[in-house]
């Protein structure tokens, strides 16, 4: 298993570094009628941002790039200390009614967790969003403040 991970890492261009943690994070922003608007995907090798169109136009991948070796190492350190287990299933601000919601689908080291966010900006997801934003151009940033 370790040999296979090393071979994959070498082929992936990460100069032999094998992350201690495995991650697949998908953040999907939906319109309230369940239509996808945006999808962000981050794993231990790459990041992508896809814009979904609601009027029959094809989806468009606006950003897709491999992570640098330095970004992979930072991600691995972040994953080792981020409290994924403490995330709640739902974050809802019932005082606000809007038209979008966000689903964080997280799989780390083969354990999965979903968090649904509606009109809230929970502090528990703030650090995660800020980490992801450092990997993205400004026009694709997720929220990164608490309201």
C-alpha positions in Angstrom: 0.0 0.0 0.0 2.8 2.4 0.9 4.7 1.5 -2.3 1.6 2.2 -4.3 1.1 5.6 -2.7 4.7 6.4 -3.3 4.4 5.5 -7.0 1.3 7.6 -7.4 3.0 10.5 -5.6 6.0 10.3 -7.9 3.8 10.1 -11.0 1.7 13.0 -9.8 4.7 15.2 -9.6 4.8 15.7 -5.8 8.5 14.7 -5.6 8.0 11.6 -3.4 5.9 13.3 -0.7 3.2 10.9 0.5 0.5 12.8 2.5 -0.4 11.3 5.9 -4.1 12.2 5.3 -6.4 11.4 2.5 -9.1 14.0 1.6 -11.9 14.6 -0.8 -13.8 17.7 -0.1 -16.8 18.8 -2.2 -18.5 22.1 -1.5 -21.7 22.5 -3.5 -23.7 25.7 -3.5 -27.4 25.1 -4.4 -30.3 27.3 -5.3 -33.1 26.6 -2.9 -34.9 24.5 -5.6 -31.9 22.1 -5.5 -30.3 23.3 -8.7 -26.5 23.3 -8.4 -24.9 26.7 -8.8 -21.2 26.1 -7.9 -19.1 23.1 -7.1 -15.6 23.3 -5.4 -13.6 20.1 -5.2 -10.3 19.7 -3.3 -8.3 16.6 -2.8 -4.7 15.9 -1.9 -3.6 16.5 -5.5 -5.8 19.2 -7.1 -8.5 21.8 -6.8 -11.3 22.8 -9.1 -14.2 25.2 -9.4 -17.2 24.5 -11.6 -20.0 26.9 -12.5 -23.4 25.2 -13.1 -25.8 27.1 -15.3 -29.5 26.9 -14.7 -30.9 27.7 -18.2 -29.7 24.7 -20.2 -26.2 25.9 -20.8 -23.4 23.3 -20.1 -21.5 23.4 -16.9 -18.2 25.1 -17.1 -15.0 24.3 -15.2 -13.6 27.7 -14.5 -10.5 26.5 -12.6 -8.7 23.2 -12.3 -5.1 22.9 -11.3 -2.8 20.5 -9.5 -1.6 21.5 -6.0 2.0 22.4 -5.6 4.2 20.3 -3.3 4.2 23.1 -0.8 0.3 23.3 -0.9 0.1 19.5 -0.5 2.2 19.6 2.6 0.3 22.6 4.1 -3.0 20.8 3.3 -1.7 17.6 5.0 -0.7 19.6 8.2 -4.1 21.4 8.1 -6.0 18.0 7.9 -4.0 16.7 10.8 -5.3 19.4 13.1 -8.7 20.5 11.8 -11.6 19.2 14.0 -13.7 17.5 11.3 -15.4 15.3 13.8 -16.8 18.3 15.6 -18.7 19.7 12.6 -22.4 19.6 12.9 -24.8 18.2 10.4 -26.8 21.4 10.0 -26.1 25.1 10.4 -29.2 27.2 9.9 -29.9 30.8 10.6 -33.7 30.8 10.8 -33.9 34.6 11.1 -32.8 34.8 7.4 -34.7 33.5 4.4 -32.8 33.3 1.2 -32.4 31.3 -2.0 -29.2 29.4 -1.6 -27.7 26.7 0.6 -24.3 25.0 0.8 -23.4 21.4 1.3 -19.9 20.4 2.5 -19.2 16.8 1.7 -16.0 15.7 3.4 -14.2 12.4 3.2 -11.0 12.2 5.2 -9.1 9.0 5.8 -12.2 7.0 4.6 -14.6 8.6 7.1 -17.3 10.8 5.6 -19.3 13.7 6.9 -21.8 16.1 5.4 -22.6 19.6 6.8 -25.6 21.6 5.4 -25.3 25.4 5.7 -28.3 27.6 5.2 -27.9 31.4 5.7 -25.3 30.9 8.4 -21.6 31.4 8.6 -20.5 29.0 11.3 -17.1 29.6 12.9 -16.4 25.9 12.7 -16.2 26.2 8.9 -14.5 29.5 8.8 -11.0 28.1 9.1 -11.7 25.5 6.4 -13.0 28.2 4.0 -10.0 30.4 4.7 -7.6 27.6 3.9 -9.4 26.8 0.6 -9.4 30.5 -0.3 -5.6 30.6 -0.1 -5.6 28.1 -3.0 -8.0 30.1 -5.2 -8.0 33.4 -7.1 -10.0 36.0 -5.4 -13.0 35.8 -7.7 -13.7 32.2 -6.5 -13.4 32.8 -2.8 -15.8 31.3 -0.4 -17.2 33.4 2.5 -14.5 33.9 5.1 -16.0 36.0 7.9 -18.5 35.3 10.6 -21.8 37.2 10.7 
